[in-house]
Amino acid sequence: MSDHTGIREQQQPGAATRKSAAQAKLTFPMKPGSPIALPELPYAEDALTPVISRETIGYHYGKHHKSYVDKLNGLIEKTPYAELPLEKIIQATAKEASKAAIFNNAAQAWNHWFFWLSMSPEGGGKPGGRLARKIEEEFGDFDSFANELKQAAMGQFGSGWAWVVYDKSKLKVTKTANADTPIAHGMTPLLAIDVWEHAYYLDFQNRRADYVEAVIERLLDWEFAQQNMPA
């Protein structure tokens, strides 16, 4: 797995730019033995308007994401999991049916955090550099790649996620249901799109396709994705 589980520099809301987000390294902020903290957003709550409104961010980040973190802390308190990094908690509980509650809340805490980092107020457009070359190699051109990402997001029945990942040496588009996450399957995420209804319903109602298209065209941070590519 790549160093996408390294240390992320904490940024004040509103201070992030496409460049600084891409240069930052990733970690979920926690100290072994201490409660897991809800990470700060890398931008202001209104920074993704008009695609994602301040109201949606307020509910999605301030209530849904916070709830996963709070529930996870309650579930792992005074257990060996409290001494593990979040990624290790996810991997240790992914195939344990008796630990489903821990896995679901840990994975959702991680997935949401990665989703916030996958977007930028200065995002959208097309990638360059290594990522552009890899997209051409695997998909032929950017439009074919973007269409596959849209289809993954639209094809996820019910709640879940669409992802751009590295699976071994291959760049792939995939989807996961509910709380499932690529890091539970040995894949390296590059970008995520949340397709749970709470991610878009206040702004787009039942128009998931419009939401997905707007996120891809206007918000996805391709430099952040390129930073997460394995060396």
C-alpha positions as CSV (number, residue, x, y, z in Angstrom):
1,M,0.0,0.0,0.0
2,S,1.3,3.5,-0.8
3,D,2.1,6.2,1.8
4,H,-1.4,7.6,1.6
5,T,-1.6,6.7,5.3
6,G,1.3,9.0,6.1
7,I,1.0,12.3,7.9
8,R,-1.3,15.1,6.7
9,E,-0.6,18.6,7.5
10,Q,-3.6,20.2,9.3
11,Q,-5.0,23.2,7.5
12,Q,-7.3,25.9,8.7
13,P,-10.7,26.0,7.0
14,G,-10.6,28.2,3.9
15,A,-6.8,28.0,3.6
16,A,-6.5,25.0,1.3
17,T,-5.7,25.4,-2.4
18,R,-5.4,22.8,-5.1
19,K,-1.6,23.0,-4.7
20,S,-1.5,22.7,-0.9
21,A,-4.0,19.9,-0.8
22,A,-1.9,17.9,-3.3
23,Q,1.3,18.6,-1.4
24,A,-0.1,17.5,1.9
25,K,0.4,14.0,3.1
26,L,-2.5,11.9,4.5
27,T,-3.3,10.6,8.0
28,F,-6.4,10.4,10.1
29,P,-5.6,12.5,13.2
30,M,-5.4,10.2,16.2
31,K,-3.0,9.3,19.0
32,P,-3.0,5.7,20.3
33,G,-5.0,5.5,23.4
34,S,-6.7,8.8,22.8
35,P,-10.2,9.3,21.2
36,I,-10.2,9.7,17.5
37,A,-10.6,13.3,16.4
38,L,-12.9,14.5,13.6
39,P,-10.5,16.0,11.1
40,E,-10.9,19.6,10.1
41,L,-12.3,20.3,6.7
42,P,-9.5,21.4,4.3
43,Y,-11.7,24.3,3.1
44,A,-14.6,26.5,4.4
45,E,-18.0,25.0,4.6
46,D,-19.2,27.2,1.7
47,A,-16.2,26.6,-0.5
48,L,-17.7,24.0,-2.7
49,T,-20.8,26.0,-3.7
50,P,-22.7,26.0,-5.9
51,V,-22.2,22.2,-6.4
52,I,-22.3,21.3,-2.7
53,S,-24.0,23.8,-0.5
54,R,-23.0,25.0,2.9
55,E,-26.1,23.4,4.3
56,T,-25.2,20.0,2.9
57,I,-21.6,20.3,4.2
58,G,-23.0,21.3,7.6
59,Y,-25.2,18.2,7.9
60,H,-22.8,15.8,6.1
61,Y,-19.6,16.8,7.8
62,G,-20.9,18.2,11.1
63,K,-23.5,15.5,11.8
64,H,-23.0,12.4,9.7
65,H,-19.2,12.3,9.7
66,K,-19.0,13.4,13.3
67,S,-21.5,10.7,14.3
68,Y,-19.3,7.9,12.8
69,V,-16.3,9.2,14.7
70,D,-18.2,9.5,17.9
71,K,-19.7,6.0,17.6
72,L,-16.4,4.5,16.8
73,N,-14.8,6.0,19.9
74,G,-17.5,4.5,22.0
75,L,-17.1,1.1,20.4
76,I,-13.3,0.9,20.8
77,E,-12.9,2.5,24.2
78,K,-10.8,0.3,26.5
79,T,-10.2,-2.3,23.7
80,P,-7.0,-3.1,21.8
81,Y,-8.5,-1.3,18.8
82,A,-8.0,2.0,20.6
83,E,-4.3,1.6,20.2
84,L,-4.4,1.1,16.4
85,P,-4.4,3.6,13.6
86,L,-7.7,3.9,11.9
87,E,-6.6,2.1,8.8
88,K,-5.5,-0.8,10.9
89,I,-8.8,-0.9,12.7
90,I,-10.5,-1.2,9.3
91,Q,-8.3,-3.9,8.1
92,A,-8.5,-5.9,11.3
93,T,-12.3,-5.9,11.4
94,A,-13.2,-6.1,7.7
95,K,-13.8,-9.8,7.7
96,E,-15.0,-10.2,11.3
97,A,-18.8,-10.4,11.3
98,S,-18.8,-9.9,15.1
99,K,-17.0,-6.6,14.6
100,A,-19.3,-5.2,11.9
101,A,-20.3,-2.2,14.0
102,I,-16.6,-1.2,14.5
103,F,-15.8,-1.8,10.9
104,N,-18.8,0.2,9.6
105,N,-18.1,3.2,11.7
106,A,-14.3,3.1,11.2
107,A,-14.6,2.7,7.5
108,Q,-17.2,5.5,7.2
109,A,-15.0,7.8,9.3
110,W,-12.1,7.1,6.9
111,N,-14.2,7.2,3.7
112,H,-15.8,10.6,4.5
113,W,-12.4,12.1,5.4
114,F,-10.9,10.9,2.1
115,F,-13.9,12.2,0.2
116,W,-13.4,15.7,1.6
117,L,-9.8,15.6,0.5
118,S,-10.8,14.3,-2.9
119,M,-12.4,17.7,-3.7
120,S,-11.1,21.2,-4.0
121,P,-12.7,24.6,-4.7
122,E,-10.2,24.8,-7.5
123,G,-10.8,21.3,-8.7
124,G,-12.3,19.9,-11.9
125,G,-10.9,20.0,-15.4
126,K,-8.5,17.2,-16.5
127,P,-5.4,15.8,-14.8
128,G,-1.9,16.1,-16.1
129,G,1.4,14.4,-15.5
130,R,1.6,10.7,-14.5
131,L,-2.1,10.4,-13.9
132,A,-3.0,11.6,-17.3
133,R,-0.6,9.2,-18.9
134,K,-1.9,6.3,-16.8
135,I,-5.5,7.2,-17.7
136,E,-4.6,7.1,-21.4
137,E,-2.8,3.8,-20.9
138,E,-5.6,2.1,-19.1
139,F,-8.7,3.8,-20.6
140,G,-7.7,5.3,-23.9
141,D,-8.6,8.8,-23.1
142,F,-10.0,11.0,-20.3
143,D,-13.6,11.0,-21.5
144,S,-13.7,7.2,-21.4
145,F,-12.3,7.2,-17.9
146,A,-14.7,9.9,-16.7
147,N,-17.6,8.0,-18.2
148,E,-16.6,4.8,-16.4
149,L,-16.4,6.8,-13.1
150,K,-19.9,8.2,-13.7
151,Q,-21.2,4.7,-14.5
152,A,-19.7,3.3,-11.3
153,A,-21.3,6.1,-9.2
154,M,-24.6,5.6,-10.9
155,G,-24.4,1.8,-10.9
156,Q,-24.0,1.6,-7.2
157,F,-27.4,0.4,-6.1
158,G,-28.4,2.1,-2.9
159,S,-25.8,3.7,-0.6
160,G,-22.1,3.5,-1.3
161,W,-19.0,5.0,-3.0
162,A,-17.3,5.3,-6.3
163,W,-13.5,5.2,-6.4
164,V,-10.5,5.7,-8.5
165,V,-7.9,3.2,-7.2
166,Y,-4.6,1.5,-7.8
167,D,-5.0,-2.2,-7.6
168,K,-1.5,-3.6,-7.8
169,S,-0.1,-1.8,-10.9
170,K,-3.4,-1.1,-12.5
171,L,-5.4,2.1,-12.4
172,K,-9.1,1.1,-11.9
173,V,-12.5,2.5,-11.3
174,T,-14.5,0.6,-8.7
175,K,-17.5,1.0,-6.4
176,T,-18.3,-0.2,-2.9
177,A,-21.6,-0.6,-1.0
178,N,-22.5,1.0,2.2
179,A,-19.3,1.4,4.4
180,D,-17.0,-0.8,2.4
181,T,-13.7,0.7,1.4
182,P,-10.8,-0.2,-1.0
183,I,-8.3,-0.2,1.9
184,A,-10.0,-3.2,3.3
185,H,-9.2,-5.0,0.0
186,G,-5.5,-4.1,-0.5
187,M,-6.2,-1.3,-3.0
188,T,-4.8,2.2,-2.9
189,P,-7.5,4.9,-3.2
190,L,-6.8,8.0,-5.3
191,L,-10.2,9.7,-5.3
192,A,-13.6,9.0,-3.8
193,I,-17.2,10.1,-4.6
194,D,-19.8,9.6,-1.9
195,V,-23.1,8.4,-3.4
196,W,-25.1,8.0,-0.2
197,E,-28.2,10.1,-0.5
198,H,-27.2,12.4,2.3
199,A,-24.3,13.5,0.2
200,Y,-26.5,15.2,-2.4
201,Y,-30.2,15.2,-1.6
202,L,-30.5,18.7,-0.2
203,D,-28.9,20.1,-3.4
204,F,-29.9,17.7,-6.1
205,Q,-32.9,15.7,-4.7
206,N,-33.0,12.4,-6.6
207,R,-30.7,13.6,-9.4
208,R,-27.7,11.6,-8.6
209,A,-26.4,11.8,-12.1
210,D,-26.3,15.6,-12.0
211,Y,-24.4,15.5,-8.7
212,V,-21.9,13.0,-9.9
213,E,-21.3,14.9,-13.1
214,A,-20.8,18.2,-11.3
215,V,-18.4,16.7,-8.8
216,I,-16.2,15.2,-11.5
217,E,-16.3,18.2,-13.8
218,R,-15.9,21.0,-11.1
219,L,-14.6,19.6,-7.8
220,L,-12.3,16.5,-8.1
221,D,-8.8,17.3,-7.2
222,W,-6.6,15.6,-9.7
223,E,-3.4,16.7,-8.1
224,F,-4.4,15.1,-4.9
225,A,-5.2,11.9,-6.8
226,Q,-1.8,12.0,-8.5
227,Q,-0.1,12.5,-5.1
228,N,-1.7,9.3,-3.9
229,M,-0.4,7.2,-6.9
230,P,2.2,4.6,-5.8
231,A,5.8,5.5,-6.8
